[in-house]
Amino acid sequence: MLFHGRVICVPSANMRRLYLSIMAFFAGVSATAVVAADGIWTPAPMFAQVELACIRQYTCVVPLSVRFNSNQRVVSTPERTVYGICSAGDNVPLGSPKDACNVCLTNPPPDRCEWHIEKTNLLLR
């Protein structure tokens, strides 16, 4: 006999992922909920003026059409409020004053916009 000792079995990374997926399935957790994809920060068309500044809401939007089962839902990063600078005289709508806040210049929120599909635990009646 060439080997005298204990045999140690080290699972591969794929086997560990399979094991975790099976455990998540039996625990009622969607395996896709673990992986998040990037979304797109989309500004709301309306904004509020505060002195020379403005406030605008940004929503994290899924960048493509997503199909999922009736027992699943899309979960994304919550809306963020961003402060910006008012610009007067740009794209002035008819009938509005030229010295008003006509455009709210903002950047998207600095944090990451993410989404994933999550299994819902709705009981059918």
C-alpha positions in Angstrom: 0.0 0.0 0.0 1.4 3.4 -1.0 -0.6 5.7 1.2 -1.0 5.3 5.0 -3.2 7.9 6.5 -6.6 9.6 6.4 -8.2 10.6 3.1 -9.6 14.2 3.3 -12.2 15.2 0.8 -12.2 19.0 0.1 -15.4 20.1 -1.8 -14.8 22.2 -4.9 -16.3 25.7 -5.3 -19.0 24.4 -7.6 -20.0 21.7 -5.1 -20.2 24.3 -2.3 -22.4 26.5 -4.5 -24.7 23.5 -5.3 -24.9 22.7 -1.6 -25.8 26.3 -0.7 -28.4 26.4 -3.5 -30.0 23.2 -2.2 -30.1 24.6 1.3 -31.5 27.9 0.1 -34.2 26.0 -1.8 -35.3 24.0 1.2 -35.2 27.1 3.4 -37.6 28.8 1.0 -35.1 31.4 -0.1 -34.7 32.1 -3.8 -31.2 31.4 -5.1 -31.5 34.4 -7.4 -31.9 36.7 -4.4 -28.2 36.3 -3.6 -27.0 37.9 -6.8 -27.8 41.5 -7.5 -27.7 43.2 -10.9 -27.0 46.8 -11.7 -30.0 49.1 -12.4 -30.2 52.6 -13.7 -30.9 55.7 -11.5 -33.8 57.6 -13.2 -34.7 61.1 -12.2 -38.3 62.1 -11.5 -39.6 64.7 -14.0 -40.8 67.0 -11.3 -38.6 68.7 -8.7 -39.0 71.2 -5.8 -37.2 74.5 -5.5 -35.6 75.5 -2.2 -34.1 79.0 -2.5 -31.3 78.6 -5.2 -31.2 74.9 -4.8 -33.7 72.1 -5.8 -34.6 68.6 -4.7 -35.3 65.7 -7.0 -36.2 62.0 -6.4 -34.2 59.3 -8.2 -35.7 55.8 -8.7 -33.7 52.6 -9.2 -35.1 51.1 -12.4 -34.5 47.6 -13.9 -32.8 48.3 -17.2 -34.6 45.5 -19.1 -37.9 43.7 -19.1 -37.7 40.9 -16.6 -39.9 37.8 -16.5 -40.6 36.1 -13.2 -43.1 33.8 -11.6 -46.2 34.8 -9.7 -44.5 33.9 -6.4 -41.6 36.2 -7.1 -41.1 40.0 -7.2 -38.4 42.5 -8.2 -36.7 44.2 -5.3 -34.5 47.3 -6.0 -32.6 49.9 -4.1 -35.0 52.4 -2.4 -35.6 55.9 -3.9 -33.0 58.6 -3.1 -33.5 62.3 -2.7 -30.8 64.4 -4.3 -30.1 68.1 -4.0 -29.1 70.1 -7.0 -28.7 73.6 -8.4 -31.5 75.6 -10.1 -30.9 76.9 -13.5 -33.0 79.9 -14.7 -33.5 80.8 -18.4 -32.9 77.2 -19.7 -35.7 75.5 -21.5 -38.3 78.1 -20.3 -41.8 76.8 -20.8 -44.3 79.3 -22.2 -45.8 81.5 -19.6 -43.2 80.9 -16.9 -40.9 83.6 -15.6 -37.3 83.6 -17.0 -35.8 84.1 -13.5 -37.5 81.0 -12.0 -36.0 77.6 -11.4 -36.7 76.0 -14.8 -34.2 73.2 -14.7 -32.9 71.3 -11.7 -29.3 70.2 -12.4 -28.5 67.1 -10.4 -26.2 64.1 -10.6 -27.5 60.6 -9.9 -27.0 59.3 -6.3 -23.5 58.1 -5.5 -24.5 54.7 -4.2 -25.1 51.7 -6.4 -28.5 51.0 -7.9 -29.1 47.3 -7.6 -32.0 44.9 -8.2 -32.8 41.2 -7.8 -35.7 38.8 -7.9 -36.9 37.6 -4.6 -39.3 34.8 -3.8 -42.4 35.9 -2.0 -43.9 33.7 0.8 -47.6 34.1 -0.2 -49.8 31.3 0.9 -52.5 30.4 -1.6 -56.0 30.3 -0.1 
